Amino acid sequence: MAPTAHSLPLSFIPSPSISGFHLGPLFIHFYGLMYVVGIALAIIITRRRWRAAGGNPDLVYEVALWAVPAGIVGARIYFDITTPADIPHHWWGVFAVWSGGLGVWGGIAAGAAVGIWRVKRAGANAGVFADAVAPALLVAQAVGRIGNYFNQELFGKPTTLPWALEISPAYRPAGYVGYRTFQPTFLYELVFDLALAAALVWLGHHRRIRPWGLFALYVAGYSAFRIYEELLRIDSSEHFLGLRLNFYVATAMTIAGLVWFTFTQRARVPVAAAADAGAADQDPVPGDAEAGAAVAPD
């Protein structure tokens, strides 16, 4: 139910009183801190899953060393291109990631491209590695959404739902200054990301998913949720035919992910290769052929 101007529901999520803390002369932004925590968790989770697939866990550190900076750069470039109105009006504005503004699809594209390059260079199977990292990326994204709360961003339309989010007047978009509580879309995405991560882990353990399958489902599943989220959000965005630009990107990525998943699962492969790919998705058993499937080149 949409609230009237200046109304406040009986229960709501209060707006944060701070956006960070001082550590000596440094000011630590919660937004940046949450991304650091998310990346650390993603590395830990990926190491466990990659080891279970028979791979060398130290490769995860090497890939992260290259893929994480590439992902941040790609995410910022995507944000600058698609949301130019939100770039701070300073010469360093295009680089100001500490103030918010990382486009997830730009980060995934750049990080994945560089990560695949490093995995292939190490002679390992990029598809198996991508499936290992897919749930970990969702966990990292979920933790990152906590930073959006402290930045008071990525919220949706006004609402009086019991879990409505209070937004300070300075952060309310034009036309919504009189409203106090909004849809906490960052929280919806956080919950969905964790649920999808759990679903991908379950699928990997209980179904024979060929390499690249889990990563393709990650792309399709996350993007499908963003279609819904983009219909709720009211923050600054470029629009096309009355809809947010990211709505069209999410739709295209959902279709691409589903097509990619179908192709990977239906593609004809030699019998021996199919057996190896299936083994790589099962829990490790000492002495089986899983390790070979994980580290063999594509």
N, C-alpha and C positions, 0 to 999 in steps of 0.2 A: 504494500500500500504506500503510495507517495505521500509524504508528510506535507503539511502546510508550512509556510515560511516561519522560521523562528521556533518551530515546535521541537520538542525533545521527548523521545520515548521514555517509558518508565525504566527500561534497561537498555544499555548500550555499551559499546567498547569505547572507553575514553581516549582522547587524542594524547599522544606522548608529550610529556613536559620537556623532554630533552631530545637531542638528535645525536649526542655523543658525549665524550668525557675527555678530560685533560689527563695526559700522562707526561708529567714534566712540562716541557715547553710545547709538546705536540698535542693536537686535538684529534682524537680518534673518533671518526664517524661510525655510528652503528651500521650504516649502509655498507661501508667498505669492510667492516669487521665481519659482518654476516657472510659476505662473499668469500672472505678468507676462510672462515669456518666451513662454508659449503664446499669449497675446493678441497680442503683438507679431508673432509668426510668422503668426497668423491674418490680421492686417491686411495684412501684406506679400503673402501668398498671394492674398488676396481682391482686392487692388489689381491684381495681375497678371492674374487671371482676369477681373475686371470690365473692365479695359482691353481684353483680348482679345475680349470680347463687344461692344465698341464703346461702353462706358460711360465716364463721367468718373471717373478713379481717385480724385479728391479727395472724391467722395461717400462713399467708404469711411471716411475719417476722420470725417466728419460723423455717419455712422451709428454708428460705433464709440463716439463720444463719448456717445451716448445709450444704445445697446444694451448696452455692457459694464457700466455701473453697474446698469442694469435687470436684466441677467442675474445679477449677483452678488447683488442683493437677492432676486430670485426664487428663486435656488438656496438661499440661506440660509433663506428662509421655508419652502421645501419640506422642508429638513432639519429645521427646528424642529418642523414639524407631524408629520413621519413618524418622527422619531427623538428624541422628547422626553427620553429617559433619558440621552442623550449631551450635553445642554446643560449647560455649566459652571454650577455653583451660585453664581452671582453675579448682581447686577442687570444686568450687561452681558453675561451669558452668551448670550442670544439673538443677540447681534451678533458673537460671537467667531469670526469667520471665520479668524483667524490660527491657531487651534488645530485647524483642520480642520472639515469639515462643510458641504459644498456639494452640494445635490441636483441632479444634472445635468438632470433633466426640468424642474424649476422654473426653472433658468437658461435652458434652451432656450425654454421657453414665454414667459417675460418678455422675454428678449432678442429673440426673433423678433417678438413683438408690437410692441415699440417700434421695432425695425429696419424692419419693414414700413411702419409709420407714417411714418418719416423718408424711406424710399425713395419712397413714394407722394407724399409732400408735395413731393419734388424733381421729380415728374413722370416718374420712371423706372419700368421694368418690375420689379415686386417678384419675380415668378417667376424671371426671368433672374438677378436679383441673388441670390436664395436659392440657386439652383443654383451660382452662383459661390462662395458662402461655405461650402457644405456640406463639401467636402474640407478647407477651412481649419479649420472647427470641430473636425473629427476630429483634426487635427494638434495643435490647442490642447489638446484633451482628453488626448491621448497624453502631451504634455509635462507636463500637470498631474498625471498619475499618478505621475510621478517624485517629486513632492512627497509623495504618499501613502507612498512608501518611507521618506522621512526622518521622517514622522510615525508610522511603524510602524502603519499602519491599512489597511483594505480587503484583508485577507488571508483565506484560506480554511481548510479543515479541515486537521488535522495530516497530514503526509506525510513520507516519507523519499526522495522523488524527488531526483535529483541537483541539480535547480534549486530545491529547497525553500528557504524563507525563514526564517532564524532571527529569532525575536521575543523581545525582552527580557521578563523576567517581569512587569514593571509594565504591559505592554501586552497581556498574554494575557487573554482573556475568562474569566469564571468557569466552572469545569469543565474548563479546558484549561491550568491553571497548570503541570501536570507535563509538558507537551509543549514541545519546543523549536523545532521547525521546522514550517512550515505552507505551504499552497498560496499562491504569490504571485499572487493573482488580479489585483492591480493591474498586474502585468507582462503577464499574459495579455491584459488589456484594452488595454494600451499597444500590443502587437503587432497586435492585431485592428484597432484604430483606424487605424493607419498602413496596414494592408493594405486596409481598406475605403476609405480616402481615395484610395489608388492606383487601386482598382477604379472609383471614381466618376469620377476624371479620365480613365481609359481609356474608360469608357462615353461620357463627354461628347465625346470626340474621334472615336470610332469608330461610334457609333450615333446615330440621330436621336431624341434625348430632348426631348420638349416641356417648356416651362417648368414648374417645380415638381417635375419628375420626379426629378432628382438629389437634391433636398432630401427628398422623400418616401422615397427609397431609403435615405438617411442615417438618417432616423427609424426605418424598418423594420429596417435592418441592424444598427444599434447596439443597438436594443431587443431584437432576437433574440439577440444575444450576451449581453445582460444576463440573459436567461432562464436560460442556462447558468451564468453567473457567480453569480446569486443562489442557485443550488442548492449552490454551493461555500462561499460566504461564511458566517462565523460571528460577525461583529461584531454589535454591538447593532442591533436592528431590531424594529419592530412586526410581529407575526405574525397571520395570519388562516387558520384551518383548517390549522394546522401549517406553513404556508409564509410566507416573508417577504413583507411588503406590496409591496415593489418587484418581486417575482416577478409579481404580478398587474398592476402598472403596466406592466412590460416586455411582458407578453403582450398587453395592450390596445393599447399603442403599436405593437407589431409588426403587429398586425392593421390598425390605423388607417393605418399607413404604407403597407402593401401595397394597401389599398383606395384610398387617396389616389393612389398611383402609377398604379394601373389606371384610375382616373377621369381623371386628367390626360392619360394617353396615348390614351384612347379617346374623350374628349370631342370632339364635333363642333364644328369651328371653321370660319369662312370660309376659302376657299382662300388668299386673300392673307395672312390672319393665320397660317395654318399654315405658309406658306412663310417668313414672317418668323421664327416661333418656331424652325423648323428651322435657319434660317441663324444664329440667335444661338448655337447649340450647336456651330458649326464654327469652325475656326481662322480668324482674320480675314484677309480678302483685300482689298487696297486697292480702294476704289471699289464694293464690294458693298453689299448692303442690310442688313448685320449691325448696323451702328451704329444704324440706325433701330429695329431690333427690340429692342435693349437699352435704349434710352432712352425708347421710346414708353410712355405710360401703359397700365396694365392695362385 
